[in-house]
Amino acid sequence: MKQPYRFASTSVIMALGSMVSLAAQALVGVAMLHFFTPQAAGGFAITAQVAFFWVSLSLAQGPLQFLADAHHPPRAALRAVLRSSLWRWLGLAPLVALAVWWSAIAAPFAVMGWAALLALLQLAWYLAQPWTLRTASPLSAALVRAGPPVVALVLTVTAARAWPAESPHGLLLAAACGYAVGALWLRSARLEGRTTQPPQQYSPEPPAATAQADRRSTSLRLAHTAIDAIAGTALLLVWQRLHGLADASYLAMLLRLLGFIPAVVHTAWAQVLLARVETAQWRSLAVGLGAAAAAALAGWVGFLVLEATSLATAWQGMRPYLLPLVLWQGSACISAALSHRPFQHAKERQYSWLAIALQALQLVVLMAPLWAPQGWSAEVHLWWLAGTSAVGLLVLSAWMLALPRR
C-alpha cells in the first residue's frame, strides 16, 4: 500500500526540481538574449552541441540502461557504465575533431578544448542523476537536476559583466561550472556499503507484471545513441553552413527554451516510472498532452515578447521559427511521456530501431537543400524538418501507447 504513495511523492518532488531546472534554463536563454549577441550565443550553442554529441556517444544510453535494469546492484552497475563511457569519450576525440573541422567554425582548437571539458563534466552529471534517483532521497535527486542550471544562470549573469557581449567564453565557463556542481553527487558512489535508499526499493527481479529490463545489445544502444547525437549535432552545423550563424543562433536558442520541456517530461516522469518499476498508460498520455500544451504556451509567450518588447533587432528573425518548433517539441513531449513503455513490455529493441529510422529520415530532410538546385530558405527548410519530425514522433507515440502487456 505504500508503493503508490512513494511513487507519487517522488514524482511530485522530481517534477518540482525539474520545473526549477526548466525555469533556470529559460532564464539562461533570456540572459543570453539580453546580454550577448547572436554571434556569441551561436558560438556557445555550437560548442555545447559538439560536447553533447561527444557525451551522448560516450554514454551510449548508459543512464537509461542503469534505470531500466533496476534489479542490478546500483554501485557495480554505475562503475561499469562509467568505465566504458570514459573509454569511449577518449576514443571519440578524433571523430569530434573531424566534425569541428568540417563545420569551418572559427577557432577550432578553442572549440575542441571547451567541448572536451563540457563533455567530460556532462558525462559525470548525467550519471549522477540516475544514481541519485535509485540510491538517494527524492529531494537529493531533485537537487542534482536543479542545482547545475541555477549555478549556470547565476554565472551567466555574472559573465555578462566580465566578458564582451561578442565572446562566448563567459557562457562556456558558466556551463562548465554548472556541470561540475552536478557531478559532485557522484561522490556518494565511492562510499562502499552505504546508501540512503531503503533496501526494499530495488528488488532482485523486476515485477512480473512489467518484466522491465533493457535487453538491447551494446551495439544497438550505441547505434541508437550515435544517430541521436549525429542528428542533434548535424542540425546546428548544417544550419550554420546553409543559412548562416545568425539563423543557427535562432534555432539553437528556441530549441534550448522549447526543447527543455520534453527533457523535463522524460526525467520527471518516464525516468521515475522506470526507477520505481511502475507502469502507466493513460496517465502518461495525459502528462504528454499537458506538456505539449505547455510548449504551445511557451511559444505564444515568446511571440508576445518579440512583439511587445524592445528586444535587440538582431533577434527579431526568430519569429518565423516559433510555430514549427512548437509543433515539433509538442510532439516530442508526448513521445517522451510514453518512452518508458517499450522497456516495460519487452519492446525496447523495436523501439530503438523505430527511433533510428525516424532520426535517419530527419537527417535526409536536413541535408536535402545541399542537393536541391535552388536551395531552400531557412523558413521552408524548418517547416519541412519540423513537420517530418512531428509526424514521426506522433506515429511512434501511438505505437508506444498501444503496446500490449507481455
C-alpha positions in Angstrom: 0.0 0.0 0.0 3.0 2.3 0.5 4.4 2.0 -3.0 1.8 4.2 -4.9 2.3 7.0 -2.3 6.1 6.7 -2.6 5.9 6.9 -6.4 3.5 9.9 -6.2 5.7 11.8 -3.7 8.8 11.0 -5.7 7.2 12.1 -8.9 6.0 15.4 -7.4 9.4 16.2 -5.9 11.1 15.4 -9.2 8.6 17.5 -11.1 9.3 20.4 -8.8 13.0 20.0 -9.2 12.7 19.7 -12.9 10.5 22.9 -13.0 13.2 24.8 -11.2 15.7 23.4 -13.7 13.4 24.5 -16.5 12.9 28.0 -15.1 16.7 28.4 -14.7 17.3 27.1 -18.3 14.7 29.5 -19.6 16.3 32.4 -17.7 19.7 31.5 -19.0 18.2 31.8 -22.5 16.7 35.2 -21.6 20.1 36.3 -20.2 21.8 35.2 -23.4 19.2 37.2 -25.5 19.6 40.3 -23.3 23.4 40.4 -22.6 25.0 38.6 -25.6 25.0 39.0 -29.4 23.7 36.3 -31.7 27.3 35.6 -32.7 28.3 34.8 -29.0 25.1 32.8 -28.4 25.6 30.9 -31.7 29.3 30.1 -30.8 28.3 28.8 -27.4 25.4 26.8 -28.9 27.6 25.1 -31.5 30.3 24.3 -28.9 27.7 23.0 -26.5 26.1 20.8 -29.2 29.5 19.3 -30.1 30.0 18.5 -26.4 26.6 16.9 -26.3 27.4 14.8 -29.3 30.6 13.7 -27.6 29.0 12.8 -24.3 26.0 11.1 -25.9 28.1 8.7 -27.8 30.3 8.2 -24.8 27.4 7.2 -22.6 25.6 5.1 -25.2 22.4 5.3 -23.3 24.1 4.0 -20.2 21.9 6.1 -17.8 18.8 4.7 -19.3 20.1 1.1 -19.0 21.1 1.8 -15.4 17.4 2.8 -14.6 15.8 0.1 -16.7 17.8 -2.7 -15.1 16.5 -1.7 -11.7 17.2 -5.2 -10.3 21.0 -4.9 -10.7 23.1 -3.6 -7.8 23.5 0.1 -8.4 27.1 0.7 -7.4 28.5 -2.1 -9.6 26.3 -1.0 -12.5 27.4 2.6 -12.1 31.1 1.6 -12.2 30.6 -0.5 -15.3 28.8 2.3 -17.1 31.4 4.9 -16.0 34.4 2.9 -17.0 33.1 2.1 -20.5 31.9 5.7 -21.0 35.3 7.2 -20.2 37.0 4.9 -22.7 34.5 5.9 -25.4 35.0 9.6 -24.5 38.7 9.2 -25.1 38.3 7.1 -28.3 35.8 9.5 -29.9 38.1 12.6 -29.8 39.4 12.2 -33.4 35.8 11.9 -34.7 34.8 15.1 -32.8 37.8 16.9 -34.2 36.8 15.9 -37.7 33.3 17.3 -37.2 34.6 20.6 -35.8 37.0 20.9 -38.8 34.1 20.2 -41.3 31.9 22.9 -39.8 34.6 25.5 -40.8 33.9 27.3 -37.5 36.4 29.9 -36.3 39.0 29.0 -33.6 38.6 25.2 -33.9 41.2 24.4 -31.2 39.3 26.5 -28.7 36.1 24.8 -29.6 37.6 21.4 -29.2 39.1 22.3 -25.8 35.8 23.7 -24.5 33.9 20.8 -25.9 36.2 18.2 -24.3 35.8 19.8 -20.9 32.0 20.2 -21.2 31.6 16.6 -22.4 33.6 15.2 -19.5 31.7 17.2 -16.9 28.3 16.5 -18.5 29.2 12.8 -18.5 29.6 12.8 -14.8 26.4 14.9 -14.2 24.3 12.7 -16.5 25.4 9.6 -14.5 24.8 11.4 -11.2 21.1 11.9 -12.0 20.1 8.2 -12.3 22.4 7.3 -9.5 20.7 9.6 -7.0 17.3 8.6 -8.3 18.0 5.0 -7.5 20.1 5.3 -4.3 19.3 8.7 -2.6 16.3 10.5 -1.4 13.8 12.2 -3.8 15.0 15.6 -2.6 18.6 14.8 -3.4 17.5 13.5 -6.9 15.6 16.8 -7.5 18.6 18.9 -6.3 21.0 17.2 -8.7 18.8 18.2 -11.6 18.0 21.7 -10.4 21.4 22.8 -9.0 23.6 23.0 -12.1 21.2 25.1 -14.2 20.7 27.5 -11.2 24.5 27.8 -10.9 24.9 28.3 -14.6 22.2 31.1 -14.5 24.0 33.0 -11.8 27.3 32.7 -13.5 25.9 33.6 -16.9 24.6 36.9 -15.5 28.0 37.4 -13.8 29.9 36.6 -17.0 27.8 39.3 -18.9 29.7 41.9 -16.9 33.1 40.3 -17.1 33.2 39.3 -20.8 32.5 41.2 -24.0 29.0 40.6 -25.4 30.5 39.2 -28.6 32.5 36.5 -26.8 31.0 33.0 -25.9 33.7 32.2 -23.3 31.7 33.5 -20.3 28.8 31.4 -21.3 31.0 28.3 -21.7 32.6 28.9 -18.3 29.2 29.2 -16.7 28.0 26.0 -18.2 31.2 24.1 -17.2 30.8 25.2 -13.6 27.2 24.2 -13.5 28.0 20.7 -14.8 30.9 20.4 -12.2 28.4 21.1 -9.4 26.1 18.4 -10.7 29.0 15.9 -10.8 29.6 16.3 -7.1 26.6 13.9 -6.4 28.7 11.0 -7.7 30.9 11.2 -4.5 28.5 9.0 -2.6 29.2 6.2 -5.1 32.7 5.9 -3.5 31.2 5.1 -0.1 31.4 1.3 -0.1 28.5 -0.5 1.6 26.5 2.7 2.3 23.4 4.1 0.6 20.5 6.3 1.5 18.0 4.3 -0.4 15.7 1.9 1.5 16.6 -1.7 0.6 13.1 -2.6 -0.5 13.2 -0.1 -3.4 15.4 -2.4 -5.6 14.4 -6.0 -5.6 16.3 -8.9 -7.0 14.0 -9.2 -10.0 11.6 -6.7 -11.6 7.9 -7.4 -11.1 6.4 -10.0 -13.4 3.7 -7.6 -14.5 6.2 -5.4 -16.2 9.2 -7.6 -17.0 11.1 -4.3 -17.1 14.7 -4.5 -18.4 16.9 -3.2 -21.2 17.7 -6.3 -23.3 19.3 -4.4 -26.2 22.8 -5.3 -27.2 25.6 -2.8 -26.7 25.9 -2.3 -30.5 22.2 -1.4 -30.8 22.4 1.0 -27.9 25.4 2.6 -29.4 23.8 2.9 -32.8 20.7 4.5 -31.2 22.9 6.9 -29.3 25.0 7.7 -32.4 22.1 8.6 -34.6 20.6 10.8 -31.9 23.9 12.6 -31.4 24.7 12.9 -35.1 21.2 14.3 -35.8 21.4 16.8 -33.0 24.9 18.0 -33.9 24.3 18.0 -37.6 21.2 20.2 -37.1 23.3 23.2 -35.9 26.3 22.5 -38.1 24.3 22.1 -41.3 22.1 25.1 -40.4 25.1 27.3 -39.9 26.6 26.1 -43.2 23.3 26.6 -45.2 21.7 29.6 -43.5 24.4 31.4 -41.5 25.4 31.8 -37.9 22.5 34.2 -37.0 19.9 31.7 -38.2 21.7 28.9 -36.3 21.5 31.1 -33.2 17.7 31.5 -33.6 17.3 27.7 -34.0 19.6 26.9 -31.1 18.0 29.4 -28.8 14.5 28.3 -29.4 15.4 24.6 -29.2 17.1 25.4 -25.9 14.0 27.0 -24.5 11.3 24.7 -26.0 13.3 21.5 -26.2 13.8 21.5 -22.4 10.1 20.8 -21.9 10.2 17.2 -23.3 13.5 16.7 -21.5 11.7 17.6 -18.2 8.9 15.1 -19.1 11.4 12.4 -19.7 13.4 13.0 -16.4 10.5 13.8 -14.1 8.0 11.2 -15.4 9.5 8.4 -17.6 12.7 8.0 -15.6 10.8 8.0 -12.3 8.5 5.3 -13.6 11.5 3.2 -14.7 13.3 3.7 -11.4 10.3 2.7 -9.4 9.3 -0.1 -11.8 5.8 1.5 -12.1 3.5 1.3 -15.1 1.2 3.9 -16.5 -0.6 4.3 -19.8 -3.3 6.9 -20.0 -1.7 9.0 -17.2 1.4 9.1 -19.4 -0.6 10.3 -22.4 -2.2 13.0 -20.2 1.2 14.1 -19.0 2.5 14.3 -22.6 -0.5 16.3 -23.8 -0.2 18.7 -20.8 3.5 19.2 -21.6 2.6 19.8 -25.3 0.2 22.5 -24.2 3.0 24.0 -22.1 5.2 24.1 -25.2 2.4 25.9 -27.1 2.1 28.4 -24.2 5.8 29.0 -24.2 5.8 29.6 -27.9 2.9 32.1 -27.5 4.8 33.9 -24.8 7.9 34.0 -27.0 5.8 35.6 -29.8 4.5 38.2 -27.4 8.0 39.0 -26.1 9.2 39.6 -29.7 6.2 41.7 -30.5 5.9 43.8 -27.4 9.4 44.4 -26.1 12.5 46.3 -27.2 14.5 43.1 -27.7 17.5 43.7 -29.9 16.5 43.9 -33.5 19.1 41.2 -34.3 16.9 38.6 -32.5 13.7 39.6 -34.4 14.5 36.9 -37.0 13.4 34.2 -34.6 9.7 34.9 -35.2 9.2 32.5 -38.2 10.9 29.8 -36.1 8.3 29.7 -33.3 5.3 27.8 -34.8 7.2 24.9 -36.5 9.3 24.4 -33.4 6.3 24.4 -31.1 4.7 21.7 -33.2 7.9 19.7 -33.2 8.6 19.9 -29.5 5.0 19.4 -28.5 5.1 16.1 -30.3 8.4 15.3 -28.6 6.6 15.9 -25.2 4.0 13.1 -26.0 6.8 10.7 -27.1 8.9 11.5 -24.0 6.0 10.8 -21.7 5.5 7.3 -23.2 9.1 6.4 -23.7 9.2 4.1 -20.6 6.6 1.7 -22.1 8.9 -0.2 -24.5 11.2 -1.2 -21.7 8.2 -2.5 -19.6 6.7 -4.5 -22.4 9.8 -6.2 -23.9 9.8 -4.0 -27.0 12.9 -1.9 -26.3 14.7 -3.4 -29.4 11.8 -2.4 -31.7 11.7 1.0 -30.1 15.4 1.6 -30.8 15.0 0.6 -34.5 12.0 2.8 -34.9 13.8 5.7 -33.3 16.8 5.1 -35.6 14.6 5.1 -38.6 13.0 8.4 -37.6 16.3 10.1 -37.0 17.6 8.9 -40.4 14.6 10.4 -42.0 15.2 13.7 -40.2 18.8 13.7 -41.5 17.6 13.2 -45.0 15.3 16.2 -44.8 18.0 18.2 -43.1 20.5 17.5 -45.8 18.0 17.9 -48.7 18.9 21.6 -49.5 22.5 20.6 -50.1 21.4 18.7 -53.2 18.5 21.0 -54.2 19.3 23.1 -57.3 17.8 26.3 -56.0 18.2 25.6 -52.3 15.6 26.3 -49.6 15.0 29.3 -47.5 15.5 28.8 -43.7 11.8 29.1 -43.1 10.8 26.5 -45.8 13.6 24.2 -44.6 12.4 24.4 -41.0 8.8 23.6 -41.9 9.8 20.5 -43.8 12.1 19.4 -40.9 9.7 20.2 -38.1 6.7 18.7 -39.9 8.5 15.4 -40.7 9.7 15.2 -37.1 6.3 15.9 -35.6 4.5 13.3 -37.7 7.2 10.7 -37.0 7.1 11.3 -33.2 3.3 11.1 -33.1 3.3 7.8 -35.0 6.0 6.5 -32.6 3.9 7.7 -29.6 0.8 5.9 -31.0 2.8 2.7 -31.2 4.1 3.0 -27.6 0.6 3.8 -26.3 -0.8 0.7 -27.9 1.8 -1.8 -26.6 0.2 -4.8 -25.0 1.3 -6.4 -21.8 3.5 -9.5 -22.2 
